[in-house]
Amino acid sequence: MNVFAINDYASGALQVMKQPLPPPPETGQVQLALRGTSINPIDQLIAKGYGAPLFNGRNRFPQVLGRDGVAEVLAIGRGVTDLKPGQRVLVAVSPKTGGTYAEVFNVPRRCVAPIADSLPDQVAAGLGYAGLTALQALDALGLSPGTSFGKRLCINGASGGVGSIALVLASRWGADITAVASRKNHAWLQTIADCQVIDYRDPEAVGSISSDLILNLASPAEEFDRCSDPLLAALRARSAKDQCYATTVTPILPYITSKGIVGGLVASGKTYLQRRLRLKFKGIDYHWVMFRENPEHLAFLADVFAESQSASPVGARSSLRDLPSSFSDPGRDSAPGKMVFLAED
Ligand SMILES: NC(=O)c1ccc[n+]([C@@H]2O[C@H](COP(=O)([O-])OP(=O)(O)OC[C@H]3O[C@@H](n4cnc5c(N)ncnc54)[C@H](OP(=O)(O)O)[C@@H]3O)[C@@H](O)[C@H]2O)c1
């Protein structure tokens, strides 16, 4: 069977390779046939060696990448009682668990959720990893279906994969949203959600944002030590009540890469606690958001996006054959939202 994998960190190139089919699923696992998937930035970092001490401690290649997908159940291991062969499922897998870029792969049951016929492969293909991260980030900000109405939320990086899914969810829940993205993506954002739009290249407009809740999906990690996010600076300057800031961009992987697992985790923990304490004095509840595998959240996402009222966060689709070229040149297909790659195309 074909897999998409990297053979070294020097080139970081995703290549098509032949591998034997995986063995039958073990206890608690499911065996899946991939129907579609997407690219998540963490895989492009892993391909360059980021997080290698954690994700590939024995330096084994080829390393199969892939965080998400829509797939068909081929077989179930012992102890899996609620899935059956032929079912379509949504998949989201952490880099520690494995990769989805394979024609056939085994994952633990916790990485999948069954999906309704009304959720097309095109939407499901890129929903799992970015969607769980979006849901977990909104939760860190205290946002859920029953708690969001009228809350003033700003999403920085709203035109990306995580941002577009967070935008659709928070808009459905009634939040008052300001979406920050390139001007070229503003019209698309307003087709998927009810929101005000701001260009991050316009400092005056960014400075005027008055949301109490900030979801940062974009401020670059390399500037992390300088705390350069203008939205956090604006939040600090206002010092209003009930302010909260959550970011998916953290220095954990760069720290682990340069200091090893223990050193990296200690340095990250120290940075996080210092930052959290300092901002607490300013009245800001500060969070780092880390993707977590969660079958209940996955099932929730599958249900929301199966409903006809939910806008699709997919900006473009292509064939699975095009995955390696898009992977190595992320700017090439600069569509907003999720770009998905389908086996049938
Ligand atoms: N911690 C975790 O577990 C976790 C999980 C998932 C993702 N992440 C991280 O979260 C971030 C977002 O992920 P993603 O999948 O949504 O990435 P993505 O699809 O590549 O989207 C990133 C978006 O950032 C925007 N952007 C770039 N520079 C910006 C700037 N200076 N100011 C504001 N926006 C800017 C781009 O918008 P335009 O195209 O409009 O310019 C782009 O749409 C990535 O850094 C990713 O590594 C972390």
Ligand as a Chemical Component Dictionary entry (heavy atoms), coordinates in Angstrom:
data_LIG
# 
_chem_comp.id                   LIG 
_chem_comp.type                 NON-POLYMER 
_chem_comp.pdbx_formal_charge   0 
_chem_comp.three_letter_code    LIG 
# 
loop_
_chem_comp_atom.comp_id 
_chem_comp_atom.atom_id 
_chem_comp_atom.alt_atom_id 
_chem_comp_atom.type_symbol 
_chem_comp_atom.charge 
_chem_comp_atom.model_Cartn_x 
_chem_comp_atom.model_Cartn_y 
_chem_comp_atom.model_Cartn_z 
_chem_comp_atom.pdbx_ordinal 
LIG N1  N1  N 0  -0.968 23.844 20.274 1  
LIG C1  C1  C 0  -1.561 22.942 19.483 2  
LIG O1  O1  O 0  -1.849 21.792 19.890 3  
LIG C2  C2  C 0  -1.885 23.348 18.071 4  
LIG C3  C3  C 0  -2.818 22.601 17.318 5  
LIG C4  C4  C 0  -3.145 23.067 16.037 6  
LIG C5  C5  C 0  -2.516 24.201 15.536 7  
LIG N2  N2  N 1  -1.588 24.847 16.283 8  
LIG C6  C6  C 0  -0.923 26.055 15.788 9  
LIG O2  O2  O 0  -1.935 27.050 15.632 10 
LIG C7  C7  C 0  -1.619 27.889 14.525 11 
LIG C8  C8  C 0  -2.809 27.915 13.569 12 
LIG O3  O3  O 0  -2.968 26.627 12.998 13 
LIG P1  P1  P 0  -3.762 26.471 11.624 14 
LIG O4  O4  O 0  -3.879 25.035 11.333 15 
LIG O5  O5  O -1 -4.994 27.290 11.667 16 
LIG O6  O6  O 0  -2.730 27.174 10.626 17 
LIG P2  P2  P 0  -2.985 27.751 9.163  18 
LIG O7  O7  O 0  -4.136 27.045 8.531  19 
LIG O8  O8  O 0  -1.672 27.731 8.483  20 
LIG O9  O9  O 0  -3.462 29.257 9.386  21 
LIG C9  C9  C 0  -2.640 30.231 9.877  22 
LIG C10 C10 C 0  -3.282 31.583 9.551  23 
LIG O10 O10 O 0  -2.491 32.588 10.170 24 
LIG C11 C11 C 0  -2.688 33.778 9.436  25 
LIG N3  N3  N 0  -1.556 34.673 9.678  26 
LIG C12 C12 C 0  -0.284 34.566 9.236  27 
LIG N4  N4  N 0  0.457  35.591 9.736  28 
LIG C13 C13 C 0  -0.365 36.319 10.522 29 
LIG C14 C14 C 0  -0.202 37.481 11.327 30 
LIG N5  N5  N 0  0.977  38.099 11.430 31 
LIG N6  N6  N 0  -1.272 37.950 12.008 32 
LIG C15 C15 C 0  -2.486 37.346 11.930 33 
LIG N7  N7  N 0  -2.705 36.241 11.162 34 
LIG C16 C16 C 0  -1.660 35.740 10.478 35 
LIG C17 C17 C 0  -2.869 33.384 7.992  36 
LIG O11 O11 O 0  -3.884 34.230 7.524  37 
LIG P3  P3  P 0  -3.906 34.924 6.053  38 
LIG O12 O12 O 0  -3.818 33.773 5.071  39 
LIG O13 O13 O 0  -5.224 35.581 6.036  40 
LIG O14 O14 O 0  -2.717 35.825 5.971  41 
LIG C18 C18 C 0  -3.317 31.913 8.074  42 
LIG O15 O15 O 0  -4.618 31.753 7.589  43 
LIG C19 C19 C 0  -0.334 27.318 13.903 44 
LIG O16 O16 O 0  0.770  28.027 14.425 45 
LIG C20 C20 C 0  -0.311 25.879 14.406 46 
LIG O17 O17 O 0  1.003  25.340 14.459 47 
LIG C21 C21 C 0  -1.256 24.451 17.542 48 
# 
loop_
_chem_comp_bond.comp_id 
_chem_comp_bond.atom_id_1 
_chem_comp_bond.atom_id_2 
_chem_comp_bond.value_order 
_chem_comp_bond.pdbx_ordinal 
LIG N1  C1  SING 1  
LIG C1  O1  DOUB 2  
LIG C1  C2  SING 3  
LIG C2  C3  SING 4  
LIG C2  C21 DOUB 5  
LIG C3  C4  DOUB 6  
LIG C4  C5  SING 7  
LIG C5  N2  DOUB 8  
LIG N2  C6  SING 9  
LIG N2  C21 SING 10 
LIG C6  O2  SING 11 
LIG C6  C20 SING 12 
LIG O2  C7  SING 13 
LIG C7  C8  SING 14 
LIG C7  C19 SING 15 
LIG C8  O3  SING 16 
LIG O3  P1  SING 17 
LIG P1  O4  DOUB 18 
LIG P1  O5  SING 19 
LIG P1  O6  SING 20 
LIG O6  P2  SING 21 
LIG P2  O7  DOUB 22 
LIG P2  O8  SING 23 
LIG P2  O9  SING 24 
LIG O9  C9  SING 25 
LIG C9  C10 SING 26 
LIG C10 O10 SING 27 
LIG C10 C18 SING 28 
LIG O10 C11 SING 29 
LIG C11 N3  SING 30 
LIG C11 C17 SING 31 
LIG N3  C12 SING 32 
LIG N3  C16 SING 33 
LIG C12 N4  DOUB 34 
LIG N4  C13 SING 35 
LIG C13 C14 SING 36 
LIG C13 C16 DOUB 37 
LIG C14 N5  SING 38 
LIG C14 N6  DOUB 39 
LIG N6  C15 SING 40 
LIG C15 N7  DOUB 41 
LIG N7  C16 SING 42 
LIG C17 O11 SING 43 
LIG C17 C18 SING 44 
LIG O11 P3  SING 45 
LIG P3  O12 DOUB 46 
LIG P3  O13 SING 47 
LIG P3  O14 SING 48 
LIG C18 O15 SING 49 
LIG C19 O16 SING 50 
LIG C19 C20 SING 51 
LIG C20 O17 SING 52 
# 
